[in-house]
């Protein structure tokens, strides 16, 4: 069927398993990702509450594995981890606590 919303491609909820260890993080945040299939390209971004990028990792031909983010110089508080591929985006909350 035809739906007017087809004009505006909404951001799809990305189907990815995300595990954040530890959460809250103190010095290092480990991000376990499992897409279940290989993604050709993507980005994993750690943002502060205002949406400012604090850390960014690029993915290419990535299926599953662990990324490590050093957070010991970030202020304590709530951050957002965004996993984005051409298929969509998934966002998780991360606490940093010193």
C-alpha positions in Angstrom: 0.0 0.0 0.0 0.9 3.6 -0.3 1.7 5.6 2.8 2.8 9.2 2.8 5.4 8.4 5.4 7.4 6.6 2.7 8.6 10.0 1.7 10.4 10.4 5.0 12.6 7.5 5.6 12.4 7.1 9.4 15.4 5.9 11.2 14.9 2.2 11.7 15.6 0.6 15.0 18.8 -1.4 14.3 18.7 -5.1 15.1 21.9 -5.5 17.1 22.8 -7.1 20.4 24.7 -4.5 22.6 26.3 -5.3 25.9 28.0 -2.5 27.9 30.5 -3.6 30.5 30.8 -2.3 33.1 27.8 0.1 33.3 28.4 2.4 35.1 31.9 2.6 33.6 34.9 4.0 35.5 38.0 4.0 33.3 37.2 1.8 30.4 33.8 1.0 28.7 33.7 -2.3 26.8 31.1 -2.6 24.1 30.2 -6.0 22.9 28.3 -5.9 19.5 26.7 -8.7 17.6 24.9 -7.9 14.4 24.3 -11.5 13.5 25.5 -10.7 10.0 28.4 -8.7 8.5 27.8 -5.0 8.3 29.8 -3.2 5.6 30.1 0.1 7.4 28.9 1.7 10.6 29.9 4.0 13.4 29.8 3.6 17.2 29.5 7.0 18.8 29.7 7.9 22.5 27.9 11.2 23.1 27.3 13.4 26.1 23.9 14.6 27.2 24.0 17.5 24.7 24.7 15.2 21.8 28.4 16.2 21.5 30.6 13.4 20.2 33.1 12.3 22.8 34.3 9.1 21.1 33.8 7.6 17.7 34.8 4.2 16.2 34.2 3.2 12.6 33.2 -0.3 11.7 33.8 -2.0 8.4 32.9 -5.5 7.5 32.1 -6.1 11.2 29.9 -8.9 12.5 30.6 -9.3 16.2 33.3 -8.3 18.6 34.3 -5.9 21.4 35.2 -2.3 21.2 36.9 -0.5 24.0 36.4 3.2 24.9 38.7 5.0 27.4 36.3 7.1 29.5 38.6 8.0 32.4 38.8 11.7 31.3 35.1 12.0 30.8 33.0 13.8 33.4 30.8 11.5 35.5 27.2 11.5 34.2 24.9 9.9 31.6 26.1 9.3 28.0 24.5 7.9 25.0 26.1 5.2 22.9 24.8 5.2 19.3 25.4 2.3 16.9 24.6 3.4 13.4 24.7 1.5 10.1 22.9 2.1 6.8 20.1 -0.2 8.2 19.3 2.0 11.1 20.5 3.1 14.6 20.4 1.7 18.1 21.0 3.8 21.2 21.9 2.8 24.7 22.4 4.8 27.9 25.8 4.6 29.6 26.7 5.9 33.0 30.2 7.1 33.7 31.0 7.2 37.4 34.4 8.2 38.9 
